[in-house]
Amino acid sequence: MNKIYINYFQSLLFTFLIACSLNDSKAQTTVQIGSGTETPSATLYSPVYRSSASSSIGYVRSDILFTQAELSAAGIHAGDVISSLQFNKVNEANFLIPANLGIYMGNTTRTSFPASSPWLTWAEILSTHAQVYNNTAFNLPYTAGWVTFNVTPFTYTGGSLEIATDLAMQSGTTGATGPFQWEYTAGIPSNLICAGTAGTFGPSNLNATTAANKYRPNIKITFTGSTMPVKLTRISANKVSGDVLLSWETASEANFSHYEIERSADAYHFAKAGIVNAQPQFGNNKTYSFTDVNVLNATSLVNGSLYYRLKMVDKDGRFEYSKIVSVKPSIEMTEVVTTYPNPFTDAVYIKMNLLKTSKVILTITDAAGRVIRSKKLTLAQGESIVSFLQLDNLQMGTFILSASVNGKISTVKIMR
């Protein structure tokens, strides 16, 4: 009898834990993108534009873009459902007469807006967006603070997220107490926001163009997270000669398909470097690895580093990204400077293997630090051999050959 009660209690406990887990997986989360506290001198185009109480502009359209890297860093992944947006108005102001406001959202492959003509048209923007908010009697709270826009639930499917706004003053060019000043973060590229303002820029003029503008506002996004059947506990990238060894561990996997390894030279644009299938055996604490072969020799690095992330894909096609990890060669050469012959008689040859075309300074100094010979040259990516000839007049002894590659120095002892 006691055993029956114990089993019944265990069953109830198990059901309770599962229910809690399901509730937690569907809990709403609010995250912020943009941490700066800068205040514009006049206004921002998005989300609601007004430059002054007496502004002559009565119609404004804008579109702002958040990159996949920004969303992933904030914890928003493919499959998450967005339910509200917030923007921080830092001054006291509102409409005297309500306005028409529409908000549109889109999953797109754009990573920026055009920085020069030809600009995007409103028709091009609408082609990738869905309307998630419509208010024909819209007004802002007069007080400063975060303004919430509850939107029709929108599923983020990966890539960039764009949020477009369509504002029309019902009274034309009048009807506000002052400018609307939205908090923003300095340093955000200006090609992540585009806007257009004109008296003829109305609903029937879909070919009116937008242009890149200066400030993208900070945003808070509330979403319901999708539950991925994998929990990543560690990921690292390490240099092994000219290769990169990527390794990671998981605490749990269920109904999981595979990992796609993505590589980038700028931490912004990623491409698939390989695939590792999920291990079929049951159990937790699995370890994986992937070797990106000879990539440090073959890849032209923008800033001396390579960046990696995992695209983790389940059997239902849902996916999310890991954090980004990087690997940086210790010097701009894939190996220490090699000299031959050593000891030398009348000439020294230096071999190096450069990751990219580089400015090189080769110097021979004696034991007292006096410069014996020096060369400045530019060497192409790949293997190069440089010579110091006619050294037969040097006394016997030990010398130091140093190679400075883009300001990074490697040294080796040579003897005559």
Stockholm file with secondary structure:
# STOCKHOLM 1.0

chainA/1-416         MNKIYINYFQSLLFTFLIACSLNDSKAQTTVQIGSGTETPSATLYSPVYRSSASSSIGYVRSDILFTQAELSAAGIHAGDVISSLQFNKVNEANFLIPANLGIYMGNTTRTSFPASSPWLTWAEILSTHAQVYNNTAFNLPYTAGWVTFNVTPFTYTGGSLEIATDLAMQSGTTGATGPFQWEYTAGIPSNLICAGTAGTFGPSNLNATTAANKYRPNIKITFTGSTMPVKLTRISANKVSGDVLLSWETASEANFSHYEIERSADAYHFAKAGIVNAQPQFGNNKTYSFTDVNVLNATSLVNGSLYYRLKMVDKDGRFEYSKIVSVKPSIEMTEVVTTYPNPFTDAVYIKMNLLKTSKVILTITDAAGRVIRSKKLTLAQGESIVSFLQLDNLQMGTFILSASVNGKISTVKIMR
#=GR chainA/1-416 SS CHHHHHHHHHHHHHHHHHHHHHHHHTCEEEEEECCCCBCCSSCCSSSSCCSCTTCSCCEEEEEEEECHHHHHHHTCCTTCEEEEEEEEECSCCCBSSCEEEEEEEEEESCSSCCSSSSCCBHHHHHTTCEEEEEEEEECCCSSSEEEEEEEEEEECCSSEEEEEEEEEETTTTCCBSSCCCBCBCTTCCGGGEEEEECTTCSTTCTTCBCEECSCCBCEEEEEECCCCSEEEEEEEEEEETTEEEEEEEEEEESSEEEEEEEEESSSSSCEEEEEEECCCSCCSCEEEEEEETTHHHHSCCSSSCEEEEEEEEETTSCEEECCCEEECCSSSBSSCCEEESSSCSSCEEEEEEESSCEEEEEEEECTTCCEEEEEEEEECSEEEEEEECCCTTSCSSEEEEEEEETTEEEEEEEEC
#=GC SS_cons         CHHHHHHHHHHHHHHHHHHHHHHHHTCEEEEEECCCCBCCSSCCSSSSCCSCTTCSCCEEEEEEEECHHHHHHHTCCTTCEEEEEEEEECSCCCBSSCEEEEEEEEEESCSSCCSSSSCCBHHHHHTTCEEEEEEEEECCCSSSEEEEEEEEEEECCSSEEEEEEEEEETTTTCCBSSCCCBCBCTTCCGGGEEEEECTTCSTTCTTCBCEECSCCBCEEEEEECCCCSEEEEEEEEEEETTEEEEEEEEEEESSEEEEEEEEESSSSSCEEEEEEECCCSCCSCEEEEEEETTHHHHSCCSSSCEEEEEEEEETTSCEEECCCEEECCSSSBSSCCEEESSSCSSCEEEEEEESSCEEEEEEEECTTCCEEEEEEEEECSEEEEEEECCCTTSCSSEEEEEEEETTEEEEEEEEC
//
